[in-house]
């Protein structure tokens, strides 16, 4: 009996030791998960904050001014930030222990839906950039005509016609006609970017589609996780969804899209978190630009377009600013091509992200 009792006691102690090691291992994994989540939040906060901060001055200069909000360089930086956050988000999904709870599964399914809507917005933005390129060409025609020496009546009339068309284009954007009106169809283009060019994109956007409605739908069910879920994988899902909504909203505000509804600020975030505070700062700055321009329909607040799309009473002043306008047009020619290319990259990154999230849902064990 004694040996048997000793064996039973030894077995019991061994089970306790194994259980204790499992608990220690689980605690270590939990701590590692928390570190990953905290790093992701800090990364998002730092990246978003930099968008409104002046860059460090070069060695040869005493100071450096930041790119104007909604300018082409600033929008390109915004997309760089978005792709950086998206890369870190996928890293979190691959390293953090994920169990398929009903609330997390719901959040991921809603994220998949937001990605689909974001793909449509990317399509519309590419069309909108084509529209801006057409306006740039009108401004370029006017500038070229006014630079003719000696300046003859024919050149003046050519510049006036181009400027009249440019002003009309700006008014069309204000009432929500948006870009891509000549290429509307009822189907989503999933292969976009492969046969497109800056001069003529093959992107298609539905005739009854509205960018503003897409943004509203993306933000409608965006609710922060509560309780224990606030320190789990549901939080980075919420953060990345919020950043996606913010970036798509800014693109729709900057580039003429089919935004038939009032384009209101979409996000209501917990201000006590640094990443949320940084996101709200961007939202407030863009909202200020919208109020300053008194434009709430159709988007088209891109800073360069505001500088070349003057009112009719300002046309005479253009003759005095030909060199400045020429510089803006040259910068837009290169900048718009790069911005459009970047939107295509974001489109394909979103497609891949959607596939990876589907894979996470399929492989995650049930809670």
C-alpha positions in Angstrom: 0.0 0.0 0.0 2.8 2.4 0.9 4.5 2.2 -2.6 1.2 2.7 -4.2 0.4 5.7 -2.1 3.8 7.2 -2.9 3.2 6.7 -6.6 -0.2 8.3 -6.4 1.3 11.2 -4.5 4.2 11.5 -7.0 1.7 11.5 -9.9 -0.4 14.2 -8.2 2.6 16.4 -7.6 3.7 15.9 -11.2 0.3 17.1 -12.5 0.4 20.1 -10.2 3.9 20.9 -11.6 2.7 20.6 -15.2 -0.3 22.7 -14.5 1.9 25.4 -12.8 4.2 25.4 -15.9 1.2 25.8 -18.2 -0.1 28.7 -16.2 3.4 30.4 -16.3 3.5 29.7 -20.0 0.0 31.2 -20.5 1.0 34.3 -18.4 4.1 34.8 -20.5 2.1 34.5 -23.7 -0.5 37.0 -22.3 2.2 39.4 -21.4 3.8 39.1 -24.9 0.4 39.7 -26.5 -0.1 42.8 -24.4 3.3 44.1 -25.5 2.4 43.5 -29.1 -0.9 45.4 -28.7 0.8 48.3 -26.9 3.4 48.5 -29.6 0.8 48.6 -32.3 -1.1 51.4 -30.6 2.1 53.4 -30.1 3.0 52.9 -33.8 -0.3 54.1 -35.0 -0.2 57.1 -32.6 3.3 58.1 -33.7 2.6 57.7 -37.4 -0.7 59.8 -37.3 0.9 62.5 -35.2 3.7 62.9 -37.7 1.2 63.9 -40.4 0.5 67.2 -38.6 4.1 67.8 -37.3 6.7 69.8 -39.2 9.5 67.6 -40.6 13.0 67.9 -39.1 14.9 70.8 -40.8 17.6 69.8 -43.3 21.2 70.5 -42.2 21.4 73.5 -44.6 18.2 75.1 -43.4 17.1 76.7 -40.2 13.5 75.5 -40.4 11.2 73.4 -42.5 7.5 73.9 -43.1 5.1 70.9 -43.2 3.3 70.0 -46.4 -0.2 71.7 -46.4 -3.0 69.4 -45.3 -4.7 67.9 -48.3 -1.8 68.7 -50.7 -0.6 65.9 -52.9 2.6 65.3 -50.9 0.6 65.2 -47.7 -1.9 62.7 -49.2 1.0 60.5 -50.3 2.4 60.6 -46.7 -1.1 59.7 -45.4 -1.2 56.6 -47.6 2.4 55.7 -46.6 1.2 55.9 -42.9 -1.8 53.8 -43.7 0.2 51.1 -45.3 2.7 51.1 -42.4 -0.1 50.7 -39.9 -1.7 48.0 -42.1 1.7 46.1 -42.1 1.9 46.3 -38.3 -1.7 45.2 -38.0 -1.1 42.1 -40.0 1.9 41.4 -37.8 -0.3 41.6 -34.7 -2.8 39.1 -36.3 0.0 36.7 -37.0 1.6 36.8 -33.5 -1.2 37.4 -31.0 -3.1 34.4 -29.7 -6.6 34.7 -31.3 -9.6 32.7 -30.1 -12.8 33.0 -32.1 -15.2 34.6 -29.6 -18.6 35.8 -31.0 -17.7 39.5 -30.6 -14.3 39.1 -32.2 -15.7 37.1 -35.1 -18.3 39.9 -35.6 -15.6 42.6 -35.5 -13.5 40.8 -38.1 -16.6 40.2 -40.3 -17.3 43.9 -40.2 -13.7 44.6 -41.0 -14.1 42.5 -44.1 -17.1 44.5 -45.1 -15.2 47.8 -44.6 -12.4 46.5 -46.8 -14.9 45.9 -49.6 -16.2 49.4 -49.3 -12.7 50.8 -49.2 -12.0 49.0 -52.5 -14.9 50.8 -54.1 -13.6 54.1 -52.7 -10.2 53.4 -54.1 -11.8 52.9 -57.5 -13.7 56.2 -57.2 -10.5 58.0 -56.1 -8.6 56.8 -59.1 -11.3 58.1 -61.3 -11.3 61.4 -59.4 -7.6 61.8 -59.9 -8.2 61.4 -63.6 -10.7 64.2 -63.3 -8.1 66.4 -61.5 -5.6 65.6 -64.2 -8.0 66.9 -66.8 -8.4 70.1 -64.8 -4.6 70.4 -64.5 -4.4 70.2 -68.3 -6.9 73.0 -68.7 -4.8 75.2 -66.3 -1.7 74.2 -68.2 -3.3 75.3 -71.5 -4.1 78.7 -70.0 -0.6 79.1 -68.5 1.1 78.1 -71.8 -1.1 80.6 -73.7 -0.4 83.4 -71.3 3.4 82.8 -71.5 3.4 83.4 -75.3 5.5 86.4 -76.3 4.4 88.6 -77.8 1.0 88.0 -76.2 -1.6 88.1 -79.0 -5.4 88.2 -78.9 -5.6 84.5 -79.9 -3.5 83.4 -76.9 -5.6 85.5 -74.6 -8.9 84.0 -76.0 -7.4 80.4 -75.7 -6.4 81.1 -72.0 -9.9 82.5 -71.3 -11.6 79.5 -72.8 -9.4 77.1 -70.7 -10.0 79.1 -67.6 -13.8 79.2 -68.1 -13.8 75.4 -68.5 -11.6 75.1 -65.4 -14.0 77.2 -63.3 -17.0 75.1 -64.6 -15.2 71.9 -63.7 -14.7 73.2 -60.1 -18.4 74.1 -59.8 -19.4 70.6 -61.1 -17.2 69.1 -58.4 -18.9 71.2 -55.7 -22.4 69.9 -56.6 -21.2 66.3 -56.4 -20.8 65.3 -60.0 -17.5 63.8 -59.1 -14.8 62.1 -61.1 -15.3 59.2 -63.4 -18.7 60.1 -64.7 -17.9 58.8 -68.2 -16.9 55.4 -66.9 -19.8 54.3 -64.7 -21.1 50.9 -64.6 -22.9 48.6 -62.1 -20.1 46.3 -61.3 -17.0 46.5 -59.1 -13.7 46.2 -61.0 -11.6 43.7 -59.0 -8.7 43.8 -61.5 -8.2 47.5 -61.3 -4.7 48.9 -61.7 -3.5 46.2 -64.0 -4.8 47.8 -67.3 -5.0 51.4 -66.1 -2.9 54.3 -67.0 -2.9 57.9 -65.7 -4.4 59.2 -68.9 -7.3 56.7 -69.1 -8.2 54.4 -66.3 -10.3 51.2 -66.8 -11.8 51.6 -63.3 -15.6 51.4 -63.0 -17.9 52.9 -60.4 -21.6 52.3 -60.2 -23.9 55.1 -61.3 -25.9 55.1 -58.1 -22.9 54.7 -55.8 -22.1 57.4 -53.2 -18.7 57.7 -51.5 -20.3 59.6 -48.6 -22.8 56.8 -48.0 -19.9 54.3 -48.0 -18.1 56.3 -45.4 -21.2 56.5 -43.3 -21.8 52.8 -43.5 -18.2 52.0 -42.6 -18.4 54.2 -39.4 -22.0 53.2 -38.4 -21.1 50.1 -36.4 -17.6 51.1 -35.3 -17.7 50.5 -31.6 -14.7 50.2 -29.2 -14.3 46.9 -27.4 -15.1 46.9 -23.7 -14.1 45.1 -20.6 -11.5 42.3 -21.0 -11.8 42.5 -24.8 -10.2 46.0 -24.7 -6.9 44.3 -23.9 -7.2 41.6 -26.5 -7.1 41.3 -30.3 -10.4 43.1 -30.7 -8.6 46.4 -29.9 -6.2 46.3 -32.9 -9.1 45.3 -35.1 -11.0 48.4 -33.9 -8.0 50.7 -34.3 -7.2 49.5 -37.8 -10.8 49.9 -38.8 -10.9 53.4 -37.4 -7.7 54.3 -39.3 -9.2 52.8 -42.5 -12.4 54.9 -42.2 -10.3 58.1 -41.5 -8.0 57.6 -44.5 -10.9 56.8 -46.9 -12.8 59.8 -45.6 -9.8 62.1 -46.2 -9.3 60.7 -49.7 -13.0 61.4 -50.5 -12.7 64.9 -49.1 -9.5 65.6 -51.2 -10.3 64.0 -54.5 -13.6 64.6 -56.4 -15.7 61.5 -56.0 -19.4 60.6 -56.3 -20.2 62.1 -52.8 -23.8 63.0 -53.2 -24.5 63.3 -49.5 -23.0 65.7 -46.9 -19.5 64.6 -46.1 -19.5 64.8 -42.3 -16.7 63.8 -40.0 -17.2 60.1 -39.4 -15.2 59.2 -36.3 -16.2 59.4 -32.6 -13.2 58.0 -30.7 -12.1 57.6 -27.1 -9.9 60.7 -26.8 -8.0 59.4 -23.8 -6.0 57.1 -26.1 -3.1 58.7 -27.9 -3.8 57.0 -31.2 -7.4 58.2 -31.1 -6.4 61.7 -30.2 -4.0 61.8 -33.2 -6.7 60.5 -35.5 -9.2 63.1 -34.2 -6.6 65.9 -34.8 -6.4 64.9 -38.4 -10.2 64.7 -38.7 -10.6 68.2 -37.1 -8.0 69.7 -39.5 -9.7 68.3 -42.6 -13.1 69.5 -41.3 -11.6 73.0 -40.9 -10.5 72.9 -44.5 -14.0 71.8 -45.6 -15.6 74.7 -43.6 -13.0 77.2 -44.9 -13.7 76.2 -48.5 -17.4 75.9 -47.8 -17.4 72.6 -49.7 -19.4 69.7 -48.4 -20.4 67.9 -51.6 -18.4 66.0 -54.1 -15.0 66.3 -52.4 -12.2 68.0 -54.4 -10.4 69.9 -51.6 -7.0 69.0 -52.9 -4.8 72.0 -52.1 -3.2 72.2 -55.5 -6.6 72.3 -57.2 -7.8 75.1 -55.0 -4.8 77.1 -56.1 -5.4 76.6 -59.9 -9.2 76.7 -59.8 -9.9 80.4 -59.3 -13.2 82.2 -59.6 -14.0 84.1 -62.8 -13.3 87.4 -61.2 -9.7 86.2 -60.5 -8.9 85.3 -64.1 -7.2 88.6 -64.7 -4.9 88.0 -61.7 -3.7 84.8 -63.3 -1.7 86.7 -65.9 0.3 88.1 -63.0 1.0 84.7 -61.5 1.9 82.7 -64.6 5.2 81.4 -63.3 3.7 80.3 -60.0 0.8 78.5 -61.9 3.3 76.9 -64.2 5.2 75.5 -61.3 2.0 74.2 -59.7 1.0 72.4 -62.9 4.4 70.8 -63.3 4.3 69.6 -59.7 0.7 68.2 -60.2 1.7 66.3 -63.3 4.3 64.3 -61.4 2.4 64.2 -58.1 -0.9 63.0 -59.4 0.7 60.1 -61.2 2.5 59.1 -58.0 -0.7 59.5 -55.9 -2.8 57.4 -58.3 -0.1 54.7 -58.3 -0.1 54.7 -54.5 -3.9 54.3 -54.4 -3.6 51.3 -56.6 -1.0 49.8 -54.2 -3.4 50.4 -51.3 -6.2 48.7 -53.3 -4.1 45.5 -53.8 -2.9 45.6 -50.2 -6.5 45.7 -49.0 -7.3 42.7 -51.2 -4.5 40.7 -49.6 -5.5 41.8 -46.1 -9.0 40.6 -46.7 -7.7 37.2 -47.7 -5.5 37.0 -44.6 -8.3 38.0 -42.3 -10.5 35.3 -43.8 -7.6 32.8 -43.1 -7.4 34.0 -39.5 -11.1 33.4 -39.1 -10.9 29.9 -40.5 -7.9 28.9 -38.4 -8.8 30.5 -35.0 -10.1 28.0 -32.4 -13.5 28.7 -30.9 -13.5 30.5 -27.6 
